[in-house]
């Protein structure tokens, strides 16, 4: 069989396997609204897409359902996926935005993993060696879980994976097209997810070193390409960062984290390592088998790069690794309860490391039929990794497991059918509402399909009078809450409850009230 035909067939077979894996993992969540682990953060991202759709598709005025900022406008990392989901809503309907969003994230992930396969295949010409890299990444529990959500972490990391394909090509050919493609993709990834900026800056540092060490060898055209692309990339990243800050300051938004949140001190790091990493997150990041594979390959890869004098690859690997450690430190305060930070920070350096590792393995695997045994071993490893990923994904979608293991609070299932109820009560879509005893800024509001204000327990301190005052302050007439919260108000302060509120509907799942006219 001609080499080109084999390459195409191998690529098609890989994509088919990847799509099959996605169907097995995600078929039962694709039509869900934000649910399960980190549904709070997921709802914030979906809210952006819905508001793009509702508010005229103004990309530079992202907004959410929460009105604690002025008109709900907020600064946020380059919301291109949210925007595309909203655009698809104009094709498939507003009700399809959530599903389109999930499918987009899965599609971008599959595209990035396919480029990883292509990068490995260019080195090894072996299906299983090449497939091992993307399957290793895909089967990491934290990666496979967030791929089907609304979070930008997996899609941002996947754009870096595409950048790695062109980066590898640049290291081989030193051509301008590969250089510009790499810088462009890594810049886009940084805009989508700030923490991937370590890969953009790492590659730019290599280009700068090459440029200064070989200054006299470059033509005028090469000078212009290198300088303009580097300056342009940095200008776009800094410019969008400043614009984000401008939006947050002008519209008084604090919804999305816009600054570093590092570990406080060494004691803080120890608490995270012993109490959270070892006891909670270690095997949610990677499976035991993945840790074994990674640690087994560290020394051989270092020796391989040194013996082969692949200094540029070694430089990038070290810079990416040090950058990832630095980024983990800068966002250390978030790592205690936010496992998804690992996806954009760590996965790209793991992918680059594995690209080098398969190049090493390819050098020592014999030709001919003797390659079948290593291929069979790799196939078994890939199947084992997928089995673990599937088991973990199933656990993460189990409310009992989430409560026991991660102390995830009761999901907002009480609001699941609230949108239909509010519509039947003729409460206008443009009327702002309050959601009592809800901790998430957008979660219940997205389900209820209304803009307004969440009123967490810390705000009304379970005082009915204070709940009334908050509604008056924010000019709200309608309040929605779970039946559990409704029962609390009626039992603990029935007098205030009767004096301030008129119950419109009280069902088994939720309650709707209106504020009585105040003298």
N, C-alpha and C positions, 0 to 999 in steps of 0.2 A: 504494500500500500504506500503511495506517495506520502512524503512527510507532511505536506500541507493538508492532505485529506485526513491523516491521522490526528493532526493538531486540531482541526475543526471538529472532528468527531469526539475527541477527548473533551474539548471545551463544551460542546453541546451536552455530553453526558454529565459533566460536572454541574452545569446549570440546571439540568433536569433533577439531579440528586439534591441540589440546594433548594430548589423549589418544592420538591417532595418533603424535605425536612421542614420548610416553612409551613406547608399545609398541615403536616402532622402536629407541629407545635401550636400554630396560631388559628386554626380553623374555628375554634370556639370563642375566641376573644375579638375577632376582627370587627364584629358588629356592636361590641360593647362601648358604652361611654366610659370615661375614666373610672377605673376600678382597681381594687387590690392594692398592691404595694405602691406607695407614693402617688396615690390618686390625687392628692393635693397638688403636687407639681405638675402632674399630667393635665389636670383641669385648667391650670394657668395657661398652658400652651394651646390647648384646644380653644380656650376662650379667645385667644388672639386671632385664631383662624375665623371663628364665628363673627367676631367684631370687624375683621377686614371685610367680610361678606356684607355685613349689615350697614357698614359705615362708608361705603363707596370705594373700597379697595385702595385706600391711601396708604402706601407702603411705609411712608415716613411718619405716620401718626398711629403707631400700633396702640391698641387699647384692649381692655378686658371688661368683663361684666362688673368687676368691683369698682365702685365710685369713690373710694377713699382718696384716690388721686383726682385731679381736676378732669372731669369728663371721662375718667377711666383711662386716660392716656398714660403710657409708661415707656420708659426706656427698656430695651431688651436686646440680647444678642441677635444679630442679623436674622430676622424671622422668615427666611426664604421658604422653608418647608410649610410653615403656617400659611403663608401667602399663597403658595401653590395649592394647598388644600382648599383654601377659600375660592381660588380660581376654578378648581374642579367642581366646587359646589355650584357654580354658575352653569355647569354642563349637566351634572347629575342631580342637582337639587340641593337645597340648603340642608335637608335632613341627612344627606350623604357625606357631609363634611367630615364627620368623625371617622367614618370608614375610609374615606379617601386619605385622611391624614395617616392613619395606621398603615394603609397600603403603600403610601409614599415612603414612609420610613423603612418599611420592609424592602421596598424596591431599591431605595438608595443603598441600603445595607447589602443586598444581593449584588448590586452593581460593583460596590467596593470590593466585596469578597471575590467576585469574578475577575477583577483586575489583579488581585493578589494571586489567584490561580494562574493567570496569564504571565505574571512576573516570575513565578516559580517555574512555569513550563518553559519559559525562554532560557532558563538556566539548565534545567534538568532533562527536558523532553520526556519526563516520566509523569504519567497521570497521577499516581498515588503520592509521589513525593510532592507534586505541585498542589494536589488537593488537600494534603495534610495541613498546609498553612492556613487556608481559610476555614477549614473545618475545626481546627484547633481554636481559632478566634470565635467562630460562631457558637461553638459548644461551651464556651466559658459561661457559666450560669448568669452572671451579671450582664453579659453582652446579649445573650439570646433572649433574656427577659425584656430588656428595654428596647430591643429592636422593634417590637410590635406596639410600643407605646407612642406617646406624642412627644417624648423628650428628644432634644437635639443631639444627645451624646453619641448614640450609635451612628446617626447619619453624619455628624461631624467627623467622627473617627473614620467612617467609610470614605469620605472625601479625601482624607489623608492617605488611605490605602491606595486610592487611584493616583494620588501624587507620588506614592512610593514606586509605582510602576514606571512613571516617567522619570523619576529620580534615578532609578536603576538604569534606565536607558541613557540618561545624561552621563552617568558615571562611565558608561561604556563608549559612547559616541562623542560626547562633548559638543553636541549640536545645539543650535539656538532654539529650535522648536521644542526640544525636550526641556531645556532650561526654562523657557517661558511657560510651558505647560505645568511644570513642577511648581514654579513660583505662583502662578495663577491659582492652581488648585489648593495649595497650602494656605494662600491668602484667604480664599473662600472658606476653607475649613476653620481658620482662625476667626473670621467674622461670625460664622455659625456657632462656634463654640470656642470661647476665648482661651480655654486651657490647652487647645491644640496648637496655640501659638508657639510653643516650645519647638515644634517640628519645623514651622516656617522660619523661625529665627535661627534654628540649628543649621538648616540648609543654606540660608542666606550667609551665615558665618563661613561656611565652607566655600561658597562662591566668592566671598570677599577675600578669603585667604588665597584662593587660586588666582584671583584677579591681581592682587598686590604682588604675589611671588612671580607672576608671569606677565607683568605689566607691558613689557616691550614687545611681547609676541602677539598682542591683540591688535586687530585692525580698528579703524575708526568706528566701523559699524558695530563691532563687538563691544567696544567701549560704551557706545550709546545704549546698546541692548542691556548690558549688565547694569549700568548706572540707572537708567530709566526704570527698568523692571524692579530693581531693589528699592529705589526711592519710592516708586509708585506703590509697591506692596506695603511698605512701612507707612506711607501717607494714608492709604486707605484704612489700615487698621487703626492708626492713631485718630484719624478723622472721624471714623464711626464711633470710636470710644468717646471722643469729646461730644459728639452729637447725642449719644446715649445719656451722658451726664447732663447735657443741656435739657433734654426731655424730662429727666428725673427732677431737675431743679425747677424748671418752669411749671411743670404740672404736679409737683410735690409727690412724686411716686417713690415708694420704697419696696415695691412688690418683688422685683427681681434683684438678686445679689449683684451689686455693681462694684464691689471692691474685694480685696483679699480678706480672708478670715483665718489667719495662721494659728498654729499651736501657740499657746501662751508661754510655755516653758518646757523644760525637759520632763517635768512631772506630768504635764499634760500629754506629752508623747507616750510616756510609759502607760498612762491610764488607757489611752487608745489602743496601744499594742496588746496589753495583757487582758483588758476587760472587754474590748470590742473586737479587735482583729482576731485574736486567738479564739475567743468564745462565741463570736457572732458572725463575723464577715469572712473569715479566711476561706471557707469552702463555698461561700456564695460568690466570691470573686473567681476562683478556679477550683476545679476538682482535684482530688489527691493525685490522680494520674497526671494531670497537667503540671502540678508542682514538681513531680518526679522528673518529667520530661525536661522541663526548663532547667532545673538544677543540674541534671545529667549533662546537658549540652553546653553549659557555660564555659568550662575549661577547654573542651575540644574546639569550640568556636573561636576562643581567644587565640589558641595555638594556631589554628587554621589561618586566621587573619594575619598573624605575625609572620608565619612561615611563607605565606603567599605574598607578603608585603602589600596587602590591600589596605594601605594606610587611610585612604579616604573613607572606606567602609568602617574601619576601626574608629576613626575620628567621629563620624556621624553616630555610630552606636554609643560611644562614650558620651557625646554631647546630648543625645536624646535621653540616655539613661539618667545622667546628672540633671537634665532639665525636668524629667518626670519626677525625680526625687524632690527637686526644688518646688515644683508645682504642688506636689502632695503636701509639702510643708506649708506653703502659702494658703492652701485651702484646708488645712488640717482641722480647723474647727467644724468644717462641714462633714468630714469623714466619719464622725461618730454615728451619724444617723442617715447619711446619704451615700449609699453604695454606688450610685451611678456615676459619681465623679471619677471612678477608676476607669470607666469606659474610654473617655476621650483622652485621659492623661496617660494611661499605661498601655492600652491595646496597640496603638501604633508602634511603639518601641518593641513590643513583643512580636508584632508582625515583621518588622525589619530584622530582628534577631533571627526569626525562623527562616526568613529568606536566605540569610547567610548560612544557617544550619543545614538547609536542604542542599545548598551548594556543596557544603562539606560532605554530607552523606552521599551525594551523587558521585563524588570523586572516588569513593571506596566501595560502592555497590558494584558487583561484577556485571558484565554485559551478558546478553543472551537470556536463556531460560533461568539462569541462576538469579536473575532479578525478581523472579516470581515469589521467592520466599520472603525477601524484605517487603515486597509489595503487599503480600498477604498479611504480614505483621502490622504494617501501617494501616491496612484496611480494618483489621480487628481493633486497633487502637482508636480509629475514627468512630467505629460503631460503638465502642465503649464510652467514648466521650459524649456521643449523641444520646446514649441511654441515660447518662448522668444528667445531661442538660434537660432532657424530657422530664425526668423525675423531679428535678429541682423546679422546673417551670410549673409543674402540676402542684407542688407544695406551695409555691408562691401565690397561687390562685386559690388557696384554701384559707378562708377566713379564720378557722380555728388555729391552723398552723401559724398564720401571721400574728394573731393575738398572743399565742404562747411564746413564739420565738423572737419576734421583733417588737412586741407590744404595740402593734398597729391598732389604732382605735377603731371603734365600730364604723363600718362603711356607711356612706350616706344613702343607703338603699331606701330609706324612708321617703326620699325625694324623687325616686325613680319615675313615678307617674304623676308628679306634681304639675308638670307642664300642662298636661291634658286637663287637670282639675282647675287650674287657674284660668284656662281658656273657657271652660264650661261656666265659670263664675263671671264671665265677661269682664275680667280684669285686663285692661288694655296691655298690649305688648310693651308699650313705651312707658308704663307706670313703674316707677322704682319701688322695690320692696325691701323689707328687712328680713334677714334669716336669723332667727334667735338661736343662740347656743351652738353656732357653727364656727369651727376653728379655721377653716380654709377660706381664703378670700373669694375663690371662684367656684369651688366644687359644687355646692348646692345650687348656686345661681345658674351654673351651666345646665344642671339637670332641670331646674325650674324654668329655664329659658327666659330669664328676666335679669335686667341690670339692677344693681342696688348695693346693699351693705350687709356684710356678715357681722353678727354681733356675738363675739366669742364670750365664753364664761368669764374671762378676766375683765371684760368691759362692763357687763351688767351685774357681776358678782352675785348672780342668782337672786337679785332684788327686782321684783316686778316693777316697782316705781322707777328704778334706774332704766329698765328696758323701755318704759314709756318715755322717759326723758331723751333717750338716744333717738327714738323714732321722731320725736318732735324736733330735735336738733337737726336731723337730716331730712326733715320735711317728708316723712313717710306716713302713709295711711294704712298700708297692708303689711302684715307680718306673717311669716310662715315658720313653722318649727316642727320638730318630730312630735309624735304623740307622747313620747316619754317626757319631753320638756314641757309640753302642755299639761300633763298630769302633775308635774312638779309645781307649776305655778298655781294650779287650782287647789292643791293640797296644802301648800306651805303659806300662801298668802291669798286666800279666796276673796278677801275684802278688796284688796288692791286690784286683783284680777277682774272682779266684777265692776269696779269703778272706772278702770281705764280701757278695757277691751270689750269688743263685741265679737263673740265667736261666729264665724261665717260657716265653716265646715270643720267638724272634728271626726276624723276617720281613724281606723286602726293604725295607719302608718304616719299620717301627718295631720296638722291642724292649720287652719287659716283664720286670722283675726283681722279686724279693723279697729283702728284707734277711735275711741269715743271722742266727740267734740269736747274740748277742754275750755272751761270758763276762764 
